[in-house]
Amino acid sequence: MELKGTRTIAADRFTVWKHLNNVETLKACIPGCEELVGSPEDGFEAVVKQKIGPVKATFKGKVTLSDIVEGESYKITGEGSGGVAGFAKGGADVLLTDADGSTELTYVAEAKVGGKIAQLGSRLIDGFARKMADSFFDKFQAQVEGSTEN
């Protein structure tokens, strides 16, 4: 499944970039995130609890950043295992551009799931993935725009 989106964030590109690489910002924005440790250079390890339809799972996984163009773009790749519930893996290309005093954040993401989660059907999973992406970017935008650091 592929997800695409664009957000216009009322902050300069440097501020948005700083938040995209800040472990505390990311932890606060990832739905169901219970733990996120690491750094952009070494990668992150995460524990995320989610309920997808009737399946509840705690996913443990790793996230890495690559193809980094400082202040402009990167590729984020991750995979996690939810035990008997299955697995999820995917990635996103994130691009920042200046937009009339704001920053335009564009992403193209792809995700794959397996195990019990995959048995739920693509409509349920696609809807869940879109909801999670929207939730992340809503929270991210609020965090960045609400920050006093400029």
C-alpha positions as CSV (number, residue, x, y, z in Angstrom):
1,M,0.0,0.0,0.0
2,E,1.2,3.5,-0.8
3,L,0.4,6.7,1.1
4,K,1.1,10.2,-0.1
5,G,0.6,13.5,1.6
6,T,1.7,17.1,1.9
7,R,1.5,19.4,4.9
8,T,2.2,23.1,5.1
9,I,3.8,23.8,8.5
10,A,4.0,27.4,9.8
11,A,7.7,27.2,10.6
12,D,11.0,27.6,8.8
13,R,12.6,24.6,7.2
14,F,15.4,24.4,9.8
15,T,12.9,24.2,12.6
16,V,10.9,21.5,10.8
17,W,14.1,19.5,10.0
18,K,15.2,19.8,13.7
19,H,11.9,18.3,14.8
20,L,12.0,15.5,12.2
21,N,15.3,14.4,13.8
22,N,14.3,14.9,17.5
23,V,13.6,11.7,19.4
24,E,11.2,13.4,21.8
25,T,9.2,15.0,19.1
26,L,8.9,11.8,17.2
27,K,8.0,9.8,20.3
28,A,5.2,12.3,21.1
29,C,3.8,12.1,17.5
30,I,4.0,8.3,16.8
31,P,0.5,6.9,17.7
32,G,0.8,4.3,20.4
33,C,4.6,4.9,20.9
34,E,5.6,3.7,24.4
35,E,9.3,3.9,23.9
36,L,11.7,5.5,21.3
37,V,15.4,5.6,21.9
38,G,18.4,6.2,19.6
39,S,19.6,8.9,17.3
40,P,19.3,9.9,13.6
41,E,22.9,8.8,13.1
42,D,22.6,5.3,14.7
43,G,18.9,4.7,14.1
44,F,16.0,4.3,16.6
45,E,14.5,1.4,18.5
46,A,10.8,1.7,19.2
47,V,8.0,-0.1,21.2
48,V,4.6,0.8,19.8
49,K,1.2,-0.6,21.0
50,Q,-1.6,-0.7,18.5
51,K,-5.0,-2.2,18.0
52,I,-5.9,-3.0,14.4
53,G,-9.5,-4.2,14.2
54,P,-9.7,-7.1,16.6
55,V,-5.9,-7.6,16.8
56,K,-4.0,-6.0,19.6
57,A,-0.2,-6.1,19.5
58,T,2.9,-4.5,20.9
59,F,5.4,-4.0,18.1
60,K,9.1,-3.8,18.7
61,G,11.2,-2.6,15.9
62,K,14.0,-0.5,14.4
63,V,14.0,2.6,12.3
64,T,16.8,3.9,10.2
65,L,17.4,7.1,8.3
66,S,19.2,7.1,4.9
67,D,19.8,9.2,1.8
68,I,20.0,12.3,4.1
69,V,20.2,15.7,2.5
70,E,20.6,18.0,5.6
71,G,17.7,20.3,6.0
72,E,15.9,19.0,2.9
73,S,15.1,15.3,2.7
74,Y,15.7,11.7,3.9
75,K,14.4,8.2,3.6
76,I,13.0,6.6,6.8
77,T,12.8,2.8,6.9
78,G,11.4,0.6,9.6
79,E,10.3,-2.8,10.5
80,G,8.6,-4.2,13.6
81,S,7.4,-7.5,14.9
82,G,4.2,-7.9,16.9
83,G,4.8,-11.6,17.8
84,V,1.8,-13.8,16.8
85,A,0.0,-10.7,15.5
86,G,2.5,-10.5,12.7
87,F,4.9,-7.9,11.3
88,A,4.9,-4.5,9.7
89,K,7.6,-2.9,7.6
90,G,7.9,0.1,5.3
91,G,9.5,3.3,4.6
92,A,8.9,6.9,3.5
93,D,10.6,9.5,1.5
94,V,10.3,12.9,3.2
95,L,11.0,16.2,1.4
96,L,11.0,19.7,2.8
97,T,10.6,22.8,0.6
98,D,10.2,26.5,1.4
99,A,6.6,27.7,0.9
100,D,6.0,31.4,1.3
101,G,7.2,31.8,4.9
102,S,6.3,28.2,5.9
103,T,7.6,24.8,5.1
104,E,6.0,22.3,2.8
105,L,6.5,18.7,4.0
106,T,5.8,16.1,1.4
107,Y,5.9,12.3,2.0
108,V,5.5,9.2,0.0
109,A,5.2,6.1,2.2
110,E,4.9,2.4,1.5
111,A,4.0,-0.3,4.1
112,K,3.7,-4.1,4.1
113,V,2.1,-6.3,6.8
114,G,2.1,-10.0,7.4
115,G,0.7,-12.6,9.8
116,K,-2.7,-12.2,11.6
117,I,-2.8,-8.5,10.7
118,A,-2.6,-9.3,7.0
119,Q,-5.6,-11.5,7.3
120,L,-7.8,-8.6,8.3
121,G,-8.1,-7.5,4.7
122,S,-6.6,-4.6,2.8
123,R,-9.5,-2.2,3.3
124,L,-9.2,-2.3,7.1
125,I,-5.4,-2.1,6.9
126,D,-5.3,0.7,4.4
127,G,-7.8,2.7,6.4
128,F,-5.8,2.1,9.6
129,A,-2.5,3.1,7.9
130,R,-4.1,6.4,6.6
131,K,-5.4,7.1,10.0
132,M,-2.0,6.5,11.6
133,A,-0.3,8.7,9.0
134,D,-2.8,11.5,9.5
135,S,-2.5,11.3,13.3
136,F,1.3,11.4,13.2
137,F,1.4,14.5,10.9
138,D,-1.4,16.3,12.8
139,K,0.6,15.8,16.0
140,F,3.8,16.7,14.3
141,Q,2.4,19.9,12.8
142,A,1.0,20.9,16.2
143,Q,4.3,20.2,18.0
144,V,6.4,22.2,15.5
145,E,4.0,25.1,15.3
146,G,3.5,25.1,19.0
147,S,7.3,25.1,19.8
148,T,8.9,28.4,20.9
149,E,12.2,27.4,19.4
150,N,12.9,29.3,16.2
